[in-house]
Amino acid sequence: MADPRRFVSVNAGRANETGAEACANHRAGPDPELTRRLTGLLREIAGGDRTAFTEFYHSTHDRVFGLCLRILRRPAAAEEVTQEIYLYLWNSASQYDARLASPIGWLMMLTHRRAVDRVRVETASRTRDLAYGQRHLGRDHDIVAEAVGQRSEEQAVIDCLSTLTGTQRETVALAYYGGRTYAEVADHLGIPLNTVKTRIRDGLKRLQNCLTGSLSDA
């Protein structure tokens, strides 16, 4: 087999075709025969067997991609994290302990952890962009940007952002700093357009109230 890194990169995108089926498979209980076979493959992978890696990949990548897609909700990001998982597995198969989890259980734990880490990184990045953008964007939230510019206190922006709910922060970030229209935000989050408009309106109102010193429960 070719270099595992090249193999995973080429094949990661194919998982998109079976992501929905993988989600259903993940809910099913462990298959004893599959568990025995994957356990043996992991031992061989730990010894550098690339053929075993190929078989393990084809036997499990639909489940890995399916879980990534459920968490990240973006096929491109799910493919990237899927690739990272298998590169990690190639280098760390020797760490698997059959006494602690089945191969699928171990793999799903690694996948969930890596996907959640990706969400946290992206959320932190959006929050930083939001703090910066409050002083530079000229849309219907100009009053917020003006308040920030007058106070010139970045920490105040960060503090006020923390008054938003998690859903408000995410929606405002996608609309104003992710370059998406309200309709695109609704499609991305899988929620009604009116819900997006309400979250953004309420989020901007909270920011305005906070930055002008009159925070309410709006």
C-alpha contacts under 8 A as a table, 3 or more apart, distances in Angstrom:
res1	aa1	res2	aa2	distance
1	M	4	P	7.64
1	M	50	R	5.79
1	M	51	T	6.08
1	M	54	T	7.55
2	A	6	R	6.92
2	A	7	F	6.41
2	A	50	R	7.86
3	D	6	R	5.33
3	D	7	F	6.21
4	P	7	F	4.80
4	P	8	V	6.00
4	P	50	R	7.12
4	P	53	F	7.70
4	P	87	L	7.23
4	P	90	W	7.44
5	R	8	V	5.38
5	R	9	S	6.19
5	R	87	L	6.27
6	R	9	S	5.13
6	R	10	V	6.19
7	F	10	V	5.36
7	F	11	N	6.19
8	V	11	N	5.17
8	V	12	A	5.56
8	V	83	Q	5.73
8	V	86	Y	7.00
8	V	87	L	7.56
9	S	12	A	5.54
9	S	13	G	7.79
9	S	83	Q	6.26
10	V	13	G	7.04
11	N	14	R	5.49
11	N	15	A	7.39
12	A	15	A	5.76
12	A	16	N	7.99
12	A	61	H	7.91
12	A	79	E	5.54
12	A	80	E	7.67
12	A	82	T	6.65
12	A	83	Q	6.10
13	G	16	N	5.85
13	G	79	E	5.90
14	R	17	E	5.87
14	R	18	T	7.92
15	A	18	T	5.68
15	A	19	G	6.23
15	A	61	H	6.58
15	A	62	D	5.38
15	A	65	F	5.96
15	A	66	G	7.88
15	A	79	E	7.60
16	N	19	G	5.33
16	N	62	D	7.98
16	N	65	F	7.11
16	N	66	G	7.94
16	N	75	P	6.70
16	N	79	E	7.72
18	T	21	E	5.40
18	T	22	A	6.24
18	T	62	D	6.11
18	T	66	G	7.65
19	G	22	A	5.01
19	G	23	C	6.45
19	G	62	D	5.97
19	G	63	R	7.22
19	G	65	F	6.11
19	G	66	G	4.28
19	G	69	L	7.27
20	A	23	C	5.29
20	A	24	A	6.81
20	A	66	G	6.37
21	E	24	A	5.27
21	E	25	N	6.32
21	E	62	D	7.78
21	E	66	G	7.70
22	A	25	N	4.94
22	A	26	H	6.07
22	A	62	D	5.15
22	A	63	R	4.47
22	A	64	V	7.74
22	A	65	F	7.57
22	A	66	G	5.09
22	A	67	L	7.69
23	C	26	H	5.20
23	C	27	R	6.74
23	C	63	R	6.46
23	C	66	G	5.22
23	C	67	L	6.42
23	C	70	R	7.95
24	A	27	R	5.44
24	A	28	A	6.94
25	N	28	A	5.30
25	N	63	R	6.99
26	H	29	G	7.80
26	H	63	R	6.13
26	H	67	L	8.00
30	P	34	L	7.67
30	P	35	T	7.03
30	P	102	S	7.90
30	P	104	I	7.67
31	D	34	L	5.17
31	D	35	T	6.02
32	P	35	T	4.98
32	P	36	R	6.25
33	E	36	R	5.21
33	E	37	R	6.25
34	L	37	R	5.10
34	L	38	L	5.99
35	T	38	L	5.26
35	T	39	T	5.98
35	T	102	S	6.31
35	T	103	P	6.30
35	T	104	I	7.42
36	R	39	T	5.17
36	R	40	G	6.33
37	R	40	G	5.24
37	R	41	L	6.28
38	L	41	L	4.88
38	L	42	L	6.11
38	L	56	F	6.54
38	L	103	P	6.17
39	T	42	L	5.19
39	T	43	R	6.50
39	T	98	A	7.32
39	T	102	S	7.75
39	T	103	P	6.07
40	G	43	R	5.21
40	G	44	E	6.44
41	L	44	E	5.02
41	L	45	I	6.04
41	L	52	A	5.36
41	L	53	F	7.12
41	L	55	E	7.79
41	L	56	F	6.44
42	L	45	I	4.92
42	L	46	A	6.08
42	L	52	A	7.61
42	L	53	F	7.79
42	L	56	F	7.73
42	L	93	A	5.80
42	L	94	S	7.47
42	L	96	Y	7.61
42	L	103	P	7.99
43	R	46	A	5.14
43	R	47	G	6.61
43	R	93	A	7.18
43	R	94	S	6.92
44	E	47	G	5.09
44	E	48	G	6.60
44	E	49	D	5.41
44	E	52	A	6.16
45	I	48	G	4.97
45	I	49	D	4.82
45	I	50	R	6.62
45	I	52	A	5.86
45	I	53	F	5.67
45	I	90	W	6.63
45	I	93	A	6.28
45	I	94	S	7.93
46	A	49	D	7.33
46	A	90	W	7.34
46	A	91	N	7.62
46	A	92	S	7.14
46	A	93	A	4.89
46	A	94	S	4.80
48	G	90	W	8.00
49	D	52	A	5.44
49	D	53	F	6.49
50	R	53	F	4.82
50	R	54	T	6.24
51	T	54	T	5.11
51	T	55	E	6.39
52	A	55	E	5.14
52	A	56	F	6.07
53	F	56	F	5.06
53	F	57	Y	5.99
53	F	90	W	7.23
54	T	57	Y	5.11
54	T	58	H	6.27
55	E	58	H	5.27
55	E	59	S	6.13
56	F	59	S	5.11
56	F	60	T	6.21
57	Y	60	T	5.40
57	Y	61	H	5.38
57	Y	86	Y	7.55
58	H	61	H	5.82
58	H	62	D	7.83
59	S	62	D	7.72
60	T	63	R	5.58
60	T	64	V	6.51
60	T	104	I	7.73
61	H	64	V	5.00
61	H	65	F	6.01
61	H	82	T	7.57
62	D	65	F	5.26
62	D	66	G	5.94
63	R	66	G	5.00
63	R	67	L	6.23
64	V	67	L	5.39
64	V	68	C	6.25
64	V	82	T	6.29
64	V	107	L	7.58
64	V	108	M	6.71
64	V	111	T	6.39
65	F	68	C	5.01
65	F	69	L	6.03
65	F	78	A	6.12
65	F	79	E	6.64
65	F	82	T	5.73
66	G	69	L	5.15
66	G	70	R	6.28
67	L	70	R	5.11
67	L	71	I	6.42
67	L	108	M	7.70
67	L	111	T	7.27
67	L	112	H	7.13
68	C	71	I	5.30
68	C	72	L	5.88
68	C	73	R	7.70
68	C	78	A	4.93
68	C	79	E	7.89
68	C	81	V	7.02
68	C	82	T	7.03
68	C	111	T	6.85
68	C	112	H	7.14
68	C	115	A	5.90
69	L	72	L	5.18
69	L	73	R	4.88
69	L	74	R	6.18
69	L	75	P	6.15
69	L	77	A	7.94
69	L	78	A	5.15
70	R	73	R	5.54
71	I	112	H	7.96
71	I	115	A	6.59
71	I	116	V	7.17
72	L	75	P	7.89
72	L	77	A	6.70
72	L	78	A	6.27
72	L	115	A	6.81
72	L	119	V	6.77
73	R	78	A	7.50
73	R	188	H	7.82
74	R	77	A	5.46
74	R	78	A	6.10
75	P	78	A	4.93
75	P	79	E	6.06
76	A	79	E	5.18
76	A	80	E	6.38
77	A	80	E	5.08
77	A	81	V	6.28
78	A	81	V	5.25
78	A	82	T	6.03
78	A	115	A	7.88
79	E	82	T	5.00
79	E	83	Q	6.21
80	E	83	Q	5.18
80	E	84	E	6.36
81	V	84	E	4.92
81	V	85	I	6.19
81	V	111	T	7.86
81	V	114	R	7.00
81	V	115	A	6.51
81	V	118	R	7.98
82	T	85	I	5.14
82	T	86	Y	6.53
82	T	111	T	7.55
83	Q	86	Y	5.42
83	Q	87	L	6.27
84	E	87	L	5.20
84	E	88	Y	6.12
85	I	88	Y	5.13
85	I	89	L	6.16
85	I	110	L	7.11
85	I	111	T	6.40
85	I	114	R	7.52
86	Y	89	L	4.79
86	Y	90	W	6.10
87	L	90	W	5.17
87	L	91	N	6.52
88	Y	91	N	5.29
88	Y	92	S	5.88
89	L	92	S	4.96
89	L	93	A	5.17
90	W	93	A	5.91
92	S	95	Q	5.58
92	S	96	Y	7.71
93	A	96	Y	5.69
96	Y	103	P	7.72
96	Y	106	W	7.48
97	D	100	L	5.69
97	D	101	A	6.87
98	A	101	A	5.50
98	A	102	S	5.97
98	A	103	P	7.25
99	R	102	S	7.97
101	A	104	I	7.92
101	A	105	G	5.62
101	A	106	W	5.69
102	S	105	G	4.96
102	S	106	W	6.08
103	P	106	W	5.14
103	P	107	L	6.03
104	I	107	L	4.98
104	I	108	M	5.96
105	G	108	M	5.18
105	G	109	M	6.13
106	W	109	M	5.12
106	W	110	L	6.29
107	L	110	L	5.15
107	L	111	T	6.11
108	M	111	T	4.88
108	M	112	H	5.94
109	M	112	H	5.21
109	M	113	R	6.12
110	L	113	R	5.24
110	L	114	R	6.12
111	T	114	R	5.23
111	T	115	A	6.01
112	H	115	A	5.21
112	H	116	V	6.03
113	R	116	V	5.28
113	R	117	D	6.13
114	R	117	D	5.08
114	R	118	R	6.27
115	A	118	R	5.03
115	A	119	V	6.39
116	V	119	V	5.00
116	V	120	R	6.25
117	D	120	R	5.07
117	D	121	V	6.22
118	R	121	V	5.16
118	R	122	E	6.19
119	V	122	E	5.18
119	V	123	T	5.99
120	R	123	T	5.06
120	R	124	A	6.09
121	V	124	A	5.20
121	V	125	S	6.21
122	E	125	S	5.02
122	E	126	R	6.17
123	T	126	R	5.09
123	T	127	T	6.17
123	T	170	E	7.59
124	A	127	T	5.08
124	A	128	R	6.33
125	S	128	R	5.19
125	S	129	D	6.26
126	R	129	D	5.00
126	R	130	L	5.99
126	R	170	E	7.82
126	R	173	A	6.04
126	R	177	Y	7.41
127	T	130	L	4.93
127	T	131	A	6.24
127	T	161	L	7.96
127	T	169	R	7.50
127	T	173	A	7.24
128	R	131	A	5.17
128	R	132	Y	6.36
129	D	132	Y	5.14
129	D	133	G	5.83
129	D	173	A	7.80
129	D	177	Y	6.67
130	L	133	G	5.01
130	L	134	Q	6.13
130	L	173	A	6.03
130	L	177	Y	6.55
131	A	134	Q	5.67
131	A	135	R	7.84
131	A	154	E	7.25
131	A	157	V	5.82
131	A	158	I	6.09
131	A	161	L	7.48
132	Y	135	R	6.19
132	Y	136	H	7.18
132	Y	154	E	7.94
133	G	136	H	5.00
133	G	137	L	5.78
133	G	145	A	7.94
133	G	177	Y	7.15
134	Q	137	L	6.25
134	Q	144	V	6.64
134	Q	145	A	4.71
134	Q	148	V	6.97
134	Q	157	V	7.91
135	R	144	V	7.85
135	R	145	A	4.38
135	R	146	E	6.78
135	R	148	V	5.95
135	R	149	G	5.76
136	H	145	A	6.71
137	L	142	D	7.18
137	L	145	A	7.07
138	G	141	H	7.17
138	G	142	D	5.54
138	G	145	A	7.87
139	R	142	D	5.80
140	D	143	I	7.95
141	H	144	V	5.54
141	H	145	A	6.79
141	H	204	L	6.66
142	D	145	A	5.03
142	D	146	E	5.99
143	I	146	E	5.06
143	I	147	A	6.17
143	I	208	Q	7.07
144	V	147	A	5.16
144	V	148	V	6.34
144	V	204	L	7.34
144	V	207	L	6.60
144	V	208	Q	5.17
144	V	211	L	7.21
145	A	148	V	5.12
145	A	149	G	6.11
146	E	149	G	4.97
146	E	150	Q	6.12
147	A	150	Q	5.20
147	A	151	R	6.33
147	A	208	Q	7.60
147	A	211	L	6.18
147	A	212	T	6.78
148	V	151	R	5.23
148	V	152	S	5.73
148	V	153	E	6.90
148	V	154	E	7.81
148	V	156	A	7.99
148	V	157	V	6.91
148	V	211	L	6.83
149	G	152	S	4.99
149	G	153	E	7.96
153	E	156	A	5.31
153	E	157	V	6.83
154	E	157	V	5.13
154	E	158	I	6.46
155	Q	158	I	5.04
155	Q	159	D	6.10
156	A	159	D	5.03
156	A	160	C	6.08
156	A	211	L	7.34
157	V	160	C	5.11
157	V	161	L	6.09
157	V	211	L	7.40
158	I	161	L	5.11
158	I	162	S	6.54
159	D	162	S	5.34
159	D	163	T	7.15
160	C	163	T	5.30
160	C	164	L	7.43
160	C	207	L	6.00
160	C	210	C	5.69
160	C	211	L	6.75
161	L	164	L	5.61
161	L	169	R	7.34
161	L	207	L	6.75
162	S	165	T	7.55
163	T	206	R	7.14
163	T	207	L	7.68
163	T	210	C	7.90
164	L	167	T	8.00
164	L	168	Q	5.85
164	L	169	R	6.00
164	L	203	G	6.03
164	L	206	R	6.68
164	L	207	L	7.55
165	T	168	Q	5.12
165	T	169	R	6.28
165	T	203	G	7.86
166	G	169	R	5.25
166	G	170	E	6.23
167	T	170	E	5.17
167	T	171	T	6.08
167	T	199	R	7.38
168	Q	171	T	5.21
168	Q	172	V	6.05
168	Q	199	R	5.28
168	Q	200	I	6.31
168	Q	202	D	7.60
168	Q	203	G	5.36
169	R	172	V	5.33
169	R	173	A	5.98
169	R	203	G	7.12
170	E	173	A	5.18
170	E	174	L	6.18
171	T	174	L	5.24
171	T	175	A	6.21
171	T	185	V	7.00
171	T	196	V	6.74
171	T	199	R	6.79
171	T	200	I	6.38
172	V	175	A	5.17
172	V	176	Y	5.94
172	V	177	Y	7.67
172	V	199	R	7.70
172	V	200	I	5.46
172	V	203	G	7.11
172	V	204	L	7.98
173	A	176	Y	5.46
173	A	177	Y	5.06
173	A	178	G	6.16
174	L	177	Y	5.70
174	L	178	G	4.39
174	L	179	G	6.79
174	L	180	R	6.08
174	L	185	V	6.34
175	A	178	G	5.85
175	A	179	G	6.07
175	A	180	R	4.94
175	A	181	T	5.90
175	A	182	Y	6.16
175	A	185	V	6.38
176	Y	179	G	5.96
176	Y	180	R	7.07
177	Y	180	R	7.87
180	R	183	A	7.87
180	R	184	E	5.59
180	R	185	V	6.08
181	T	184	E	5.06
181	T	185	V	6.23
182	Y	185	V	5.05
182	Y	186	A	6.24
182	Y	193	L	6.82
182	Y	196	V	6.63
182	Y	197	K	7.05
183	A	186	A	5.06
183	A	187	D	6.26
183	A	193	L	6.00
184	E	187	D	5.02
184	E	188	H	6.02
185	V	188	H	5.00
185	V	189	L	6.11
185	V	196	V	7.11
186	A	189	L	5.34
186	A	190	G	5.69
186	A	191	I	5.12
186	A	192	P	5.83
186	A	193	L	5.25
186	A	195	T	7.92
186	A	196	V	6.02
187	D	190	G	5.01
187	D	191	I	6.71
191	I	195	T	6.66
191	I	196	V	7.24
192	P	195	T	5.27
192	P	196	V	6.67
193	L	196	V	5.11
193	L	197	K	6.38
194	N	197	K	5.08
194	N	198	T	6.14
195	T	198	T	5.08
195	T	199	R	6.16
196	V	199	R	5.22
196	V	200	I	6.21
197	K	200	I	5.25
197	K	201	R	6.03
198	T	201	R	5.13
198	T	202	D	6.01
199	R	202	D	5.23
199	R	203	G	5.84
200	I	203	G	4.97
200	I	204	L	6.05
201	R	204	L	5.36
201	R	205	K	6.18
202	D	205	K	5.03
202	D	206	R	6.22
202	D	218	A	6.42
203	G	206	R	5.16
203	G	207	L	6.34
204	L	207	L	5.02
204	L	208	Q	6.09
205	K	208	Q	5.06
205	K	209	N	6.10
205	K	218	A	7.10
206	R	209	N	5.15
206	R	210	C	6.04
206	R	215	L	6.52
206	R	216	S	7.10
206	R	217	D	7.81
206	R	218	A	6.28
207	L	210	C	5.11
207	L	211	L	6.00
208	Q	211	L	5.25
208	Q	212	T	6.06
208	Q	215	L	7.96
209	N	212	T	5.27
209	N	213	G	6.01
209	N	214	S	4.67
209	N	215	L	4.45
209	N	216	S	6.70
210	C	213	G	5.09
210	C	214	S	5.68
210	C	215	L	4.48
210	C	216	S	7.88
211	L	214	S	7.60
211	L	215	L	7.93
212	T	215	L	7.80
